[in-house]
Amino acid sequence: MTMMLTGLRSRKHIAPFDLAWPTSVEECCAWLARSARTAVMAGGLDLIDRMKTGESFDTIVELSGVADLAAIHDTGHELVIGALTTHDLVTRHPAIGLQLPDFARLWRQIANPRVRYTGTIGGNLVSALPHYDALPALLALGGTATIATAASGTQRIALAEPINDGALLVDLRIPTSPRRLLADRSLHPALAVYLGTDISDGRIGALRIAVGGAYARARSVTIPYRGSGQSLGGDAASIAQEVAATLPAPRSDGLATSVYRRRMIEVLTRRLLVRLGSEM
């Protein structure tokens, strides 16, 4: 007997909901505080997919009218990127191109044009699907986030832990000291490795290695480094071994086994370290 599964993801599964159109962060937080069955919508790509599979909400808070969430500015020591910034705008905004050229250049590889023009970096971060790139990239850059709630107002948080339900992601903040970001996405979506570091007087600072795809949520490790770019290539193998040994065991799934992922974390990390050393 042949069974046919149809309509597993369909508009027919989208349940009725109320739509809110706030114009300020405070209004958004007020809506989120009303009910646990409230969701925010930025680009809407992931949220609508979830609703097509039958997930339902009482209220959808549409964020496009909140101008503060789309702002990008340089404070002099960090770049503030609003949560509603599209992937496309990350690649071409003058401030990002000037202060974080590696980030702007790498982000041109993310997704397809439909997603880049519609999807937002904040939505990518909050959705936190294992293969999404915003979290490992921001971890490697040493970024933090600003969130807001009705009860506590705005606060700065680290990105290592998920953003709590009921909190609104306001912006992402990345220090603008001379900073490098490299990535190897050759095994994406099974695995992607990001490498970030600060450069001072031609010397490399701590190495931040973040891994996406290998865990339910991207993980990172920071390795102190006191050598120079000239010595990094020679140190790459031992540093990569330390990174792979420090990180927890990756998951196994239909894309790759845990053993394979751990081995390739080491391989891709070593490649990035050698590349960084050659570019110094």
C-alpha atoms as one frame of an Amber mdcrd trajectory, in Angstrom:
protein
   0.000   0.000   0.000   1.310   3.451  -0.938   0.718   6.325   1.451   0.798
   9.908   0.258   1.535  12.706   2.694   0.169  15.995   1.450  -0.236  19.404
   2.971   2.431  18.985   5.658   3.294  22.649   5.200   0.375  24.615   3.870
  -1.379  27.958   4.259  -4.439  25.897   5.175  -2.796  25.185   8.538  -2.447
  28.843   9.496  -4.883  29.491  12.336  -6.614  32.892  12.779  -4.701  35.509
  14.750  -4.824  39.184  15.684  -2.277  41.495  14.082  -0.640  44.333  16.033
   1.266  47.208  14.379   3.324  48.952  17.104   5.494  51.973  16.328   7.850
  51.836  19.317   9.902  49.339  21.282   7.740  50.026  24.338   4.563  49.135
  22.462   6.145  45.895  21.236   7.086  44.924  24.774   3.579  45.695  25.999
   2.108  43.349  23.407   4.605  40.599  24.256   3.699  40.880  27.945   0.009
  40.270  27.283   0.232  36.604  26.341   2.743  33.808  25.941   1.014  33.017
  22.652   2.327  36.201  21.018   5.007  36.222  18.322   6.931  39.007  16.629
   7.385  39.136  12.870  10.380  40.722  11.149  10.945  39.324   7.650   8.434
  36.596   8.491  10.204  33.773   6.644  10.654  31.425   9.601   7.500  32.468
  11.436   5.230  31.828   8.470   6.856  28.436   7.889   6.164  27.545  11.514
   2.543  28.612  11.146   2.167  26.563   7.963   3.001  23.452   9.962   0.191
  24.210  12.431   1.845  26.307  15.154  -0.660  28.948  16.244  -0.583  32.307
  18.018  -3.159  34.651  19.473  -1.323  37.763  18.251   1.392  38.519  15.702
   3.317  41.725  16.410   4.482  43.131  13.069   7.722  45.068  13.578   8.133
  47.012  10.341   6.685  50.205  11.856   9.312  50.400  14.620  11.975  52.653
  13.107  14.408  52.174  16.013  14.748  48.493  15.131  16.063  49.332  11.663
  18.708  51.884  12.667  22.441  51.395  12.069  25.000  53.720  13.640  28.592
  53.906  14.803  29.058  55.022  18.410  32.794  55.476  17.996  33.679  52.232
  19.737  31.009  49.826  18.500  28.701  49.383  15.549  24.999  49.157  16.441
  22.954  47.132  13.932  19.183  47.185  14.358  17.458  43.824  14.546  15.380
  44.584  11.424  18.455  45.082   9.221  18.104  42.823   6.198  20.914  40.523
   5.138  21.229  42.548   1.942  21.701  45.813   3.842  24.461  44.233   5.936
  26.423  43.733   2.707  26.094  47.310   1.451  25.649  49.707   4.366  28.564
  52.206   4.359  29.210  52.016   8.112  29.369  48.209   8.104  31.575  48.205
   5.013  33.954  50.694   6.624  34.173  49.251  10.128  33.562  45.531   9.485
  34.527  44.874   5.851  35.035  41.130   6.437  31.491  40.841   7.795  29.972
  42.712   4.853  31.931  40.619   2.358  31.127  37.277   3.983  27.438  38.094
   4.285  27.085  38.165   0.482  27.361  34.356   0.627  24.358  33.978   2.911
  21.204  32.377   1.478  19.580  33.298  -1.838  18.383  36.717  -3.070  14.802
  36.161  -1.854  16.011  35.520   1.669  18.692  38.237   1.633  16.250  40.968
   0.612  13.499  39.880   3.032  15.139  38.109   5.950  16.690  40.065   8.805
  19.821  39.470  10.817  17.746  39.703  14.006  15.296  37.090  12.772  18.168
  34.807  11.806  19.630  35.155  15.296  16.373  34.666  17.205  15.251  31.691
  15.103  18.639  30.101  15.880  18.256  27.116  13.575  21.438  25.018  13.771
  22.672  25.932  10.286  21.909  29.665  10.506  24.963  31.900  10.304  24.150
  34.998  12.363  24.946  33.471  15.750  28.361  31.930  14.923  29.378  35.049
  12.988  28.435  37.351  15.864  30.081  35.098  18.444  33.299  35.183  16.424
  33.071  38.972  16.206  32.640  39.281  19.968  29.206  40.803  19.561  26.516
  41.380  22.153  22.795  42.181  21.915  20.313  44.632  23.362  16.952  43.216
  24.374  13.879  44.828  25.882  11.029  43.590  28.061   8.042  45.318  29.601
   9.241  44.436  33.100  12.948  45.277  32.857  13.293  47.763  30.018  16.403
  47.459  27.840  19.513  45.537  28.801  22.716  44.279  27.204  23.192  40.520
  27.029  25.806  38.055  25.827  24.915  35.849  22.870  26.030  32.537  24.335
  22.531  31.835  25.718  19.172  31.987  23.894  17.057  35.123  24.083  14.202
  34.447  26.498  10.614  34.207  25.325   8.842  37.506  25.831  11.981  39.550
  25.163  12.335  41.720  22.077  15.683  41.792  20.286  16.451  45.475  19.695
  19.925  45.523  18.187  23.282  43.824  17.834  26.515  45.538  18.920  29.953
  44.755  17.546  33.164  46.449  18.743  34.854  48.445  15.984  38.475  47.982
  16.992  40.551  46.592  14.079  38.856  43.243  13.720  39.076  40.296  11.352
  36.397  37.736  10.528  37.004  34.672   8.380  34.672  31.772   7.668  34.732
  28.373   6.043  31.217  27.395   4.932  32.335  24.683   2.499  30.470  22.020
   4.516  27.373  24.122   5.196  24.703  23.221   6.356  26.373  20.314   8.168
  29.106  22.555   9.516  30.423  26.103   9.303  33.388  27.539  11.194  33.896
  31.249  11.864  37.144  32.766  13.124  37.346  36.234  14.639  40.147  38.185
  16.266  41.283  41.720  17.085  44.422  43.167  15.518  46.609  45.639  17.437
  49.955  46.944  16.121  50.087  44.058  13.686  49.616  41.474  16.426  46.765
  39.017  16.759  44.614  39.057  19.891  42.537  36.242  21.356  41.138  33.852
  18.750  37.351  33.419  18.821  36.242  30.279  16.971  32.501  29.695  16.551
  30.883  26.633  15.035  27.450  26.440  13.424  25.575  23.402  12.147  27.323
  20.931  14.451  25.152  21.663  17.509  21.532  22.471  18.208  22.832  25.972
  18.948  26.135  27.428  17.734  29.019  27.032  20.165  32.235  29.008  20.507
  35.598  28.864  22.209  38.161  31.606  22.840  41.855  30.745  22.683  44.412
  33.265  24.040  47.173  33.958  21.525  50.345  35.995  21.991  52.140  35.183
  18.767  52.305  37.102  15.509  50.773  36.573  12.107  54.094  35.140  10.930
  53.946  32.366  13.545  50.233  31.592  13.314  50.607  29.170  10.418  53.044
  27.072  12.422  50.762  27.121  15.461  47.591  26.391  13.474  47.557  22.612
  13.892  47.959  22.651  17.678  45.422  25.461  18.114  42.891  23.637  15.915
  43.366  20.460  17.958  42.753  22.437  21.143  39.575  23.969  19.701  38.164
  20.587  18.635  39.012  19.037  22.012  37.547  21.946  24.016  34.181  22.024
  22.260  31.538  19.459  23.333  30.779  16.457  21.174  28.876  17.534  18.041
  25.529  15.992  17.192  24.945  13.174  14.728  22.128  13.476  12.187  21.322
  12.744   8.566  23.952  15.213   7.382  26.981  13.997   9.324  28.142  11.968
  12.304  29.538  13.432  15.492  32.981  11.949  14.779  33.087  13.437  11.281
  31.976  16.847  12.489  34.590  16.955  15.257  37.313  16.013  12.804  36.197
  18.645  10.298  35.960  21.339  12.991  39.677  20.768  13.484  40.398  20.749
   9.734  38.413  23.898   8.931  39.774  25.749  11.960  43.334  24.940  10.913
  42.647  26.196   7.389  41.278  29.474   8.697  44.217  30.002  11.035  46.712
  29.387   8.226  44.789  31.787   6.008  44.687  34.465   8.696  48.434  34.143
   9.248  49.125  34.439   5.517  47.084  37.658   5.302  48.841  39.445   8.158
